[in-house]
């Protein structure tokens, strides 16, 4: 059995690693969560012949000759980018494991994604096709960069420190994303003119561009402070890094069968993380359609979630050092259940209870995701971090469709957003049970690693 020792990493190096979360979270919050969907939909509606700011648009666009309703264009782009991600991320991970230097891969993925985001400055008038291509490039590059970024974690911290390091990175990411989002929302509030939809659209475009600039600028810190760890095990190569990465993808799929307990954990993570991602994705829709809350309430709640997730990740990370990461994640899943049940009873038209729900989400969101990442790092055979984190990212983002599907089916049958949101309880209960069933110590040892003191 290979013995995992504490890596020779410095505080400066870890700080550099944290700052990539700070850098890329601007894309998640400012671009994906708030501005891009409404912005690109407005551009598409103009291309379909609808007036900007129209209450309803029945027009259609025809990308590549395919007739698409203007309002469906952005959701279809999201689905296409997720599909591409499923193929790209494992290959990127295999390439990262076979490259003697990971930092150039991180730089390439980050700067391609940031560059595509900055290029949204040229999405004006009816250029919906350009906006769609740039979004797909940016989203796939974002996922690829996160795979390389995560693969540094086992080189930065030993088994007993990994939960703390992962939680700090996740916390700083929420803080960075929240700071830029706050600045952008202040700019929109100060500079917008009531009734001037063109000015509002321009402001949204420049907010998106600012996220690309933020992403690129702060990526320079991890590229400067991270080290390559030349003594770390690098997977053997038989050809070029690129061709060997594609060849390794098939081998990884076959070799995963040799680590059934690692697969078991991935299955548990897929289930409960699907519930988490669905709550995050549908919270705004629930607030708008069921509770009839205004846009200002939703924006304030998003900011509450972002900034409290910073403290929540640190809090649960500290708790994991006392009771173990798995127990902490199970506690977080129990708190998620309380959040969902509380959502069912929220009164209509009252913003304060909805904001308090955001407080609950913020406290448990960051910690549950950060500790899941560090737990998985214990289950990866040494030298194969990139390819395994490629599959982890697929479980994180590429398969998060079961929850929305369940929500949609329940709503279709009941016509109730409240019952739809409560239906997500099954994901947290089933995922928690599966996680509790994973024999972690045996799984870690089977991967050739040394278990941490607390499990």
FILO-754824 format. One line per field, with one value per residue (C-alpha): y, z, x; residue number from 1. Coordinates in steps of 0.1 Angstrom, whole numbers, plus 5000, padded with zeros to 4 digits. Layout:
BEGIN
v = c(Y	...) .
w = c(Z	...) .
u = c(X	...) .
num = c(NUM	...) .
//
This chain:
BEGIN
v = c(5000	5035	5057	5093	5117	5154	5173	5199	5230	5265	5289	5312	5283	5274	5310	5310	5279	5296	5326	5306	5300	5338	5343	5319	5324	5357	5337	5315	5344	5375	5356	5324	5332	5368	5385	5361	5344	5376	5393	5366	5360	5397	5396	5365	5380	5410	5387	5370	5403	5412	5446	5450	5448	5432	5414	5383	5372	5343	5348	5321	5321	5295	5286	5262	5260	5247	5265	5275	5296	5327	5320	5285	5294	5300	5268	5248	5263	5253	5217	5216	5230	5203	5176	5188	5190	5153	5145	5172	5170	5134	5139	5172	5153	5126	5151	5169	5137	5131	5166	5173	5208	5215	5253	5258	5237	5258	5290	5278	5268	5299	5324	5308	5310	5345	5356	5342	5360	5394	5389	5392	5429	5423	5406	5436	5440	5406	5387	5359	5332	5348	5350	5314	5302	5324	5311	5274	5280	5299	5273	5243	5261	5269	5233	5222	5247	5235	5199	5210	5233	5205	5181	5203	5197	5163	5180	5209	5191	5158	5137	5155	5190	5186	5194	5228	5237	5228	5247	5278	5277	5274	5301	5326	5317	5327	5359	5369	5361	5381	5411	5415	5408	5435	5460	5452	5455	5488	5500	5488	5505	5538	5539	5525	5547	5537	5528	5527	5490	5495	5511	5482	5457	5475	5476	5438	5432	5452	5434	5401	5415	5426	5390	5379	5406	5396	5359	5366	5391	5371	5339	5355	5349	5311	5309	5328	5312	5276	5251	5221	5196	5178	5150	5141	5109	5116	5089	5072	5085	5065	5093	5130	5144	5151	5117	5098	5118	5105	5070	5071	5080	5045	5030	5051	5040	5004	5009	5025	4990	4982	5009	5001	5020	5052	5047	5042	5075	5092	5078	5091	5125	5126	5120	5146	5171	5170	5181	5209	5222	5220	5241	5267	5267	5269	5292	5324	5308	5296	5331	5348	5324	5310	5337	5366	5385	5413	5413	5434	5408	5381	5401	5408	5372	5361	5384	5370	5335	5345	5362	5338	5308	5323	5319	5287	5270	5280	5270	5235	5231	5238	5214	5187	5189	5179	5153	5143	5154	5127	5134	5171	5165	5144	5172	5196	5174	5173	5211	5211	5190	5217	5244	5226	5219	5256	5266	5248	5270	5304	5330	5348	5383	5386	5391	5387	5350	5343	5361	5340	5310	5324	5326	5289	5280	5302	5285	5249	5253	5261	5236	5206	5211	5219	5188	5166	5177	5170	5136	5125	5135	5107	5081	5088	5067	5088	5103	5101	5131	5149	5122	5113	5149	5150	5124	5142	5174	5155	5143	5178	5197	5174	5152	5177	5171	5145	5171	5196	5167	5155	5190	5195	5163	5170	5205	5192	5167	5191	5226	5235	5249	5241	5204	5204	5219	5194	5165	5172	5157	5123	5134	5145	5115	5089	5107	5109	5072	5062	5084	5069	5034	5041	5022	5052	5037	5007	5028	5051	5022	5005	5036	5033	5062	5067	5075	5107	5105	5114	5099) .
w = c(5000	4991	5021	5018	5035	5042	5011	5011	5005	5017	5030	5000	4977	4994	4993	4956	4953	4973	4949	4919	4936	4942	4905	4888	4911	4894	4863	4884	4902	4880	4846	4852	4882	4875	4842	4812	4810	4808	4786	4760	4759	4752	4724	4710	4712	4692	4665	4665	4656	4691	4706	4735	4768	4753	4779	4756	4726	4703	4678	4667	4657	4634	4646	4620	4604	4635	4645	4682	4703	4714	4751	4748	4732	4765	4782	4751	4752	4789	4780	4751	4772	4799	4772	4759	4795	4800	4772	4778	4816	4820	4790	4806	4838	4821	4802	4835	4851	4822	4820	4839	4845	4854	4856	4818	4816	4843	4826	4792	4804	4826	4800	4773	4795	4807	4771	4758	4787	4779	4742	4752	4748	4710	4715	4705	4684	4671	4675	4695	4677	4688	4723	4723	4710	4735	4764	4754	4751	4785	4803	4791	4798	4833	4840	4826	4847	4878	4871	4869	4900	4921	4911	4930	4964	4973	4967	4990	5021	5039	5048	5081	5066	5034	5048	5061	5029	5007	5029	5028	4991	4987	5013	4995	4962	4976	4990	4957	4937	4961	4961	4923	4922	4948	4928	4896	4912	4927	4892	4876	4903	4900	4862	4850	4838	4843	4810	4790	4782	4759	4787	4810	4783	4779	4816	4818	4790	4807	4840	4822	4807	4842	4854	4826	4835	4872	4863	4842	4865	4897	4879	4878	4915	4915	4884	4902	4937	4929	4925	4901	4928	4904	4929	4927	4908	4871	4852	4825	4789	4757	4732	4733	4763	4742	4725	4756	4775	4751	4752	4790	4792	4781	4805	4834	4827	4829	4859	4879	4884	4904	4929	4935	4968	4951	4926	4955	4970	4936	4934	4968	4959	4926	4944	4973	4951	4926	4953	4963	4927	4921	4952	4941	4905	4913	4944	4923	4903	4935	4949	4918	4908	4941	4966	4942	4954	4935	4917	4945	4971	4949	4944	4981	4989	4964	4981	5015	5003	4987	5018	5044	5023	5030	5068	5064	5045	5072	5100	5087	5078	5114	5126	5103	5122	5153	5142	5107	5072	5066	5099	5090	5055	5070	5094	5065	5046	5076	5077	5039	5048	5073	5047	5022	5047	5058	5022	5020	5047	5035	5032	5000	4994	5025	5017	5052	5056	5021	5030	5062	5040	5021	5054	5059	5024	5027	5060	5047	5009	5009	5036	5021	4987	5000	5023	4996	4974	5002	5010	4974	4973	4999	4975	4944	4936	4936	4903	4889	4906	4873	4856	4888	4894	4858	4867	4900	4881	4858	4889	4902	4871	4842	4857	4877	4857	4879	4905	4880	4862	4894	4903	4869	4869	4904	4894	4863	4883	4912	4898	4931	4934	4971	4966	4939	4962	4990	4965	4966	5001	4986	4971	5005	5024	4998	4993	5030	5035	5007	5021	5055	5040	5023	5043	5040	5058	5036	5005	5013	5019	4987	4968	4984	5007	5045	5062	5082	5120	5119	5094) .
u = c(5000	5013	5016	5004	5026	5021	5031	5058	5037	5040	5014	5020	5013	4981	4970	4977	4954	4927	4928	4918	4885	4883	4890	4867	4837	4830	4820	4796	4779	4779	4777	4758	4736	4725	4733	4739	4705	4684	4711	4714	4677	4671	4696	4680	4645	4657	4671	4637	4620	4607	4609	4634	4616	4584	4563	4560	4580	4568	4595	4619	4656	4673	4708	4723	4689	4672	4640	4643	4619	4638	4631	4644	4678	4697	4684	4694	4729	4732	4722	4747	4775	4768	4769	4802	4815	4808	4832	4859	4864	4877	4900	4913	4919	4938	4960	4967	4979	5003	5016	5048	5036	5000	5002	5002	4970	4954	4965	4952	4918	4914	4924	4904	4873	4880	4888	4855	4837	4854	4845	4809	4815	4810	4776	4755	4724	4712	4745	4729	4750	4782	4769	4760	4794	4812	4791	4798	4835	4836	4815	4835	4868	4856	4849	4882	4901	4884	4895	4931	4927	4912	4940	4964	4946	4963	4997	4989	4977	4980	4949	4943	4946	4927	4892	4905	4923	4894	4870	4892	4894	4856	4850	4873	4855	4821	4836	4852	4821	4800	4823	4822	4785	4779	4800	4781	4747	4756	4768	4735	4714	4733	4737	4704	4677	4640	4624	4657	4659	4689	4709	4700	4711	4745	4751	4744	4769	4796	4790	4796	4828	4839	4837	4860	4885	4883	4888	4919	4935	4932	4943	4978	4982	4978	5000	5027	5025	5016	5045	5046	5058	5082	5087	5050	5040	5031	5012	5033	5030	5033	5027	5020	5001	4970	4967	4976	4949	4923	4936	4936	4899	4889	4914	4901	4865	4877	4899	4872	4858	4889	4878	4841	4840	4852	4824	4800	4810	4806	4771	4762	4776	4757	4724	4727	4746	4718	4695	4718	4722	4684	4676	4702	4690	4653	4653	4648	4620	4603	4606	4592	4564	4552	4560	4555	4586	4602	4636	4652	4644	4659	4691	4695	4689	4716	4741	4731	4738	4771	4786	4772	4785	4820	4815	4795	4824	4849	4825	4818	4855	4864	4837	4852	4885	4866	4840	4853	4843	4817	4798	4799	4785	4757	4749	4748	4724	4702	4702	4694	4663	4652	4657	4635	4608	4609	4605	4572	4557	4571	4543	4536	4547	4569	4606	4621	4612	4626	4658	4661	4658	4688	4707	4701	4712	4743	4754	4752	4760	4797	4807	4788	4804	4840	4840	4827	4857	4882	4866	4868	4905	4912	4897	4919	4949	4980	4991	4955	4940	4932	4913	4893	4884	4872	4846	4839	4831	4808	4790	4790	4777	4773	4746	4726	4694	4676	4665	4651	4634	4618	4608	4593	4573	4559	4549	4532	4512	4503	4507	4524	4559	4558	4552	4578	4605	4596	4599	4637	4638	4643	4677	4690	4677	4689	4722	4728	4720	4744	4771	4767	4770	4804	4831	4855	4885	4884	4878	4908	4931	4919	4930	4965	4962	4964	4931	4929	4925	4888	4863) .
num = c(1	2	3	4	5	6	7	8	9	10	11	12	13	14	15	16	17	18	19	20	21	22	23	24	25	26	27	28	29	30	31	32	33	34	35	36	37	38	39	40	41	42	43	44	45	46	47	48	49	50	51	52	53	54	55	56	57	58	59	60	61	62	63	64	65	66	67	68	69	70	71	72	73	74	75	76	77	78	79	80	81	82	83	84	85	86	87	88	89	90	91	92	93	94	95	96	97	98	99	100	101	102	103	104	105	106	107	108	109	110	111	112	113	114	115	116	117	118	119	120	121	122	123	124	125	126	127	128	129	130	131	132	133	134	135	136	137	138	139	140	141	142	143	144	145	146	147	148	149	150	151	152	153	154	155	156	157	158	159	160	161	162	163	164	165	166	167	168	169	170	171	172	173	174	175	176	177	178	179	180	181	182	183	184	185	186	187	188	189	190	191	192	193	194	195	196	197	198	199	200	201	202	203	204	205	206	207	208	209	210	211	212	213	214	215	216	217	218	219	220	221	222	223	224	225	226	227	228	229	230	231	232	233	234	235	236	237	238	239	240	241	242	243	244	245	246	247	248	249	250	251	252	253	254	255	256	257	258	259	260	261	262	263	264	265	266	267	268	269	270	271	272	273	274	275	276	277	278	279	280	281	282	283	284	285	286	287	288	289	290	291	292	293	294	295	296	297	298	299	300	301	302	303	304	305	306	307	308	309	310	311	312	313	314	315	316	317	318	319	320	321	322	323	324	325	326	327	328	329	330	331	332	333	334	335	336	337	338	339	340	341	342	343	344	345	346	347	348	349	350	351	352	353	354	355	356	357	358	359	360	361	362	363	364	365	366	367	368	369	370	371	372	373	374	375	376	377	378	379	380	381	382	383	384	385	386	387	388	389	390	391	392	393	394	395	396	397	398	399	400	401	402	403	404	405	406	407	408	409	410	411	412	413	414	415	416	417	418	419	420	421	422	423	424	425	426	427	428	429	430	431	432	433	434	435	436	437	438	439	440	441	442	443	444	445	446	447	448	449	450	451	452	453	454	455) .
//
